[in-house]
Amino acid sequence: MTVLIENLKKDYRSYVQDETTKDLLSRSLRYVKAGYPIHFTGPSGAGKTSLALALAKKRKKPIMLIHGNHELNNKDLIGDFTGYSSKKVVDHYVRSVYKKDERVTETWQDGRLLEAVKNGYTLIYDEFTRSQPTTNNIFLSILEERILPLYGTKLTEPFVRVHPDFAVIFTSNPEEYAGVYKTQDALLDRLITIFVDYKDIEREAEVIANNGNVKKSEAKAITTLVSDLRSQCNENSGPSLRASLMIAKIAAESEIPINGENPEFQRLCMDILGHQISQYVDSIKSVQTAEETILKACRNMQVKEE
Ligand SMILES: Nc1ncnc2c1ncn2[C@@H]1O[C@H](COP(=O)(O)OP(=O)(O)OP(=O)(O)O)[C@@H](O)[C@H]1O
């Protein structure tokens, strides 16, 4: 019974807060409370979205999440007319009188941004640079004049005032990432941008030990292996904490020993890390070379009991 409870606790994907993360969270909360929008930028898998969610939770207001996308447009953000509703009353109460009253009205559905702005939610705009810069222009007046212009809609009001409790947290990947647009300077100028880098081995191991169902010593061995391979890739790329979590969770679930000499563990690492490493290997036989690199890293791996 105790084991079951322990497992349940470990299965729960809790947010791990070490000293650096706590400090970052409290600084960010201070800026948000002062009315400034925060922007977390950094490599994929560094923990920006999790950090944004943890920060949003601290505000204790409803959270609205929007994902940046090339096709996101004003209709998604502000809202749109979704159809018609009609009402017809035929009055034949007095035999000689026939009265017909018919009304057709358009039905309006608020977009996510409008809903968040009107009600004072905390908006997380995840990977906002994946949306076209023209779509993001709407944030200029929200952040500066505190109004949401309703342009492009047939609504009678020209704008909506931003609720005093409304706050927004942006996240993005660096500009050199595929599928990312360059952000307009005017928008960047309105944000407090904080770079979120990969955590060091110890901090990553803390997350893996908490959420990956493995012992601390095993977690550290996995994060050391992944970070060693990451250092052989380009700057700000390569396998992230996500890959370490995958290795830990699958190994725990499938009862594969965390041991660099074990063929099943080696295969697992090659499957999870192979493709990413192969992209940075300078060789024609890139997949084969990547697998050899991973095998070598596995053999060097040490699980040191603490
Ligand atoms: N402090 C933490 N505690 C627990 N899990 C974490 C923590 N930081 C990151 N993670 C986990 O690491 C993984 C990657 O984190 P996240 O999705 O926040 O990264 P990201 O920087 O937003 O990545 P991307 O740019 O690819 O969207 C997730 O599975 C997340 O749950």
The ligand as an SDF file (V2000), in Angstrom:
LIG
                    3D

 31 33  0  0  0  0  0  0  0  0999 V2000
   11.3700   22.8530  -12.8800 N   0  0  0  0  0  0  0  0  0  0  0  0
   10.7810   21.8260  -13.4870 C   0  0  0  0  0  0  0  0  0  0  0  0
   10.1140   20.8890  -12.7870 N   0  0  0  0  0  0  0  0  0  0  0  0
    9.5380   19.8320  -13.3810 C   0  0  0  0  0  0  0  0  0  0  0  0
    9.5660   19.6080  -14.7050 N   0  0  0  0  0  0  0  0  0  0  0  0
   10.1980   20.5160  -15.4750 C   0  0  0  0  0  0  0  0  0  0  0  0
   10.8440   21.6620  -14.9150 C   0  0  0  0  0  0  0  0  0  0  0  0
   11.4110   22.3750  -15.9250 N   0  0  0  0  0  0  0  0  0  0  0  0
   11.1330   21.6970  -17.0490 C   0  0  0  0  0  0  0  0  0  0  0  0
   10.4160   20.5830  -16.7910 N   0  0  0  0  0  0  0  0  0  0  0  0
    9.9580   19.5740  -17.7490 C   0  0  0  0  0  0  0  0  0  0  0  0
   10.8540   19.6100  -18.8520 O   0  0  0  0  0  0  0  0  0  0  0  0
   10.1550   19.4530  -20.0730 C   0  0  0  0  0  0  0  0  0  0  0  0
   10.4430   20.6580  -20.9650 C   0  0  0  0  0  0  0  0  0  0  0  0
    9.9380   21.8490  -20.3190 O   0  0  0  0  0  0  0  0  0  0  0  0
    9.0970   22.9670  -21.0950 P   0  0  0  0  0  0  0  0  0  0  0  0
    8.0700   22.3690  -21.9900 O   0  0  0  0  0  0  0  0  0  0  0  0
    8.6530   23.9470  -20.0800 O   0  0  0  0  0  0  0  0  0  0  0  0
   10.2720   23.5700  -21.9870 O   0  0  0  0  0  0  0  0  0  0  0  0
   10.2270   24.7570  -23.0420 P   0  0  0  0  0  0  0  0  0  0  0  0
   11.4590   25.5470  -22.8220 O   0  0  0  0  0  0  0  0  0  0  0  0
    8.9260   25.4710  -22.9730 O   0  0  0  0  0  0  0  0  0  0  0  0
   10.3420   23.9470  -24.4090 O   0  0  0  0  0  0  0  0  0  0  0  0
    9.8930   24.3820  -25.8830 P   0  0  0  0  0  0  0  0  0  0  0  0
   10.6720   25.5950  -26.2560 O   0  0  0  0  0  0  0  0  0  0  0  0
   10.2720   23.1950  -26.7180 O   0  0  0  0  0  0  0  0  0  0  0  0
    8.4060   24.6020  -25.8080 O   0  0  0  0  0  0  0  0  0  0  0  0
    8.6720   19.3150  -19.7320 C   0  0  0  0  0  0  0  0  0  0  0  0
    8.3600   17.9380  -19.7200 O   0  0  0  0  0  0  0  0  0  0  0  0
    8.5810   19.8990  -18.3310 C   0  0  0  0  0  0  0  0  0  0  0  0
    7.5360   19.2960  -17.6010 O   0  0  0  0  0  0  0  0  0  0  0  0
  1  2  1  0
  2  3  1  0
  2  7  2  0
  3  4  2  0
  4  5  1  0
  5  6  2  0
  6  7  1  0
  6 10  1  0
  7  8  1  0
  8  9  2  0
  9 10  1  0
 10 11  1  0
 11 12  1  0
 11 30  1  0
 12 13  1  0
 13 14  1  0
 13 28  1  0
 14 15  1  0
 15 16  1  0
 16 17  2  0
 16 18  1  0
 16 19  1  0
 19 20  1  0
 20 21  2  0
 20 22  1  0
 20 23  1  0
 23 24  1  0
 24 25  2  0
 24 26  1  0
 24 27  1  0
 28 29  1  0
 28 30  1  0
 30 31  1  0
M  END
$$$$
